[in-house]
């Protein structure tokens, strides 16, 4: 499955997708951002999610990062 298809699947089935899977895909798209500051900012957000012990909080924080998927699909 292509990265684009995986992103579309996550967007369509967000509630059923684990936060670990979402973070895995975010890490895959991070190198595609042309601006290093964006990549660093995203890494900080990913780390905050990884540091959380609460699954509900992780999912909430992941939801806030969905625009990164949209940007990737739109060609950054």
WOMODA-V783065 format. One record per pair of residues at least 4 apart in sequence whose ideal C-beta (glycine too) atoms are under 8 Angstrom apart, sorted by the first residue. I is the first residue (numbers start at 1). J is the second residue. Records with the same first field share a line. If there is no record, write none. Layout:
I->J / J
This chain:
1->5 / 6 / 9
2->6
3->7 / 25 / 28 / 29 / 72
4->8 / 72 / 73
5->9
6->10 / 25
7->11 / 25 / 29 / 69 / 72 / 73
8->12 / 73
9->13 / 17
10->14 / 17 / 21 / 22 / 25 / 69
11->66 / 69 / 70
13->17
14->22 / 63 / 66
17->21 / 22
18->22
19->23 / 49 / 55 / 58 / 59 / 61 / 62
20->24
21->25
22->26 / 62 / 65
23->27 / 46 / 49 / 50 / 62
24->28
25->29 / 69
26->30 / 42 / 46 / 65 / 68 / 69
27->46
29->33 / 68 / 69 / 72
30->39 / 42 / 43 / 46
31->39
32->72 / 76
33->38 / 39 / 42 / 76
34->38 / 76
35->39
36->40
37->41
38->42
39->43
40->44
41->45
42->46 / 65 / 68
43->47
44->48
45->49 / 61 / 64 / 65
46->50 / 65
47->51
48->52 / 61
49->58 / 61 / 62
52->57 / 58 / 61
54->58
55->59
56->60
57->61
58->62
59->63
60->64
61->65
62->66
65->69
66->70
67->71
68->72
69->73
70->74
71->76
72->76
